[in-house]
Structures are given as C-alpha cells and as structure tokens.
C-alpha cells in the first residue's frame, strides 16, 4: 500500500522557495517525493529519526547535501513534510 503525502501550507511555501533557489534540483526533489510515497523505507532515501529538539521528526535525503524533514505516521500511512533544504539549515 502506498503512503499518502499531506502537504501543509507552510511546507508548500518552503518548497516553493527551495525550488526557486535550487531549480537544478527539481528533478531529484520530485523523484524523492515519488519514492517517499511508494516506499519511505527505500535504502536510497536514507530515512532516519532525528534527535534533540527534532526527535519527533524523520529525515530523508534528496542527495548528499539536501534533505527533507518529515513526520511519518506509519499506522495511518501518512507522511507530512515539514521542511526542505540544505542539510545544516533544516535542522536549526
């Protein structure tokens, strides 16, 4: 069964800024979102939980430098993206 990605208004705004700032990554970004819907546990996404103040969130890789933080509700098969951007920036 596929997972459902639920896009919030705040995430759509952040994603719009991300795409505008890094248009060369649109293809990789879209591919990451599609794979996330199909199988968030796919090894290429490198899904893992965060720690500290973000301990309730997970992250997946777009590539070596860029990440998407998200909430993963496994029992309901829902994924709620929180932020997208450069590795160090999204963890602040």
C-alpha positions, 0 to 999 in steps of 0.5 A: 500500500502506498503512503499518502503525502499531506502537504501543509501550507507552510511546507508548500511555501518552503518548497516553493522557495527551495525550488526557486533557489535550487531549480537544478534540483527539481528533478531529484526533489520530485523523484524523492517525493515519488519514492517517499510515497511508494516506499519511505523505507527505500535504502536510497532515501536514507530515512532516519529519526532525528534527535534533540529538539527534532526527535519527533521528526524523520529525515530523508535525503534528496542527495548528499547535501539536501534533505527533507524533514518529515513526520511519518505516521506509519499506522495511518500511512501518512507522511507530512513534510515539514521542511526542505533544504540544505542539510545544516539549515533544516535542522536549526 
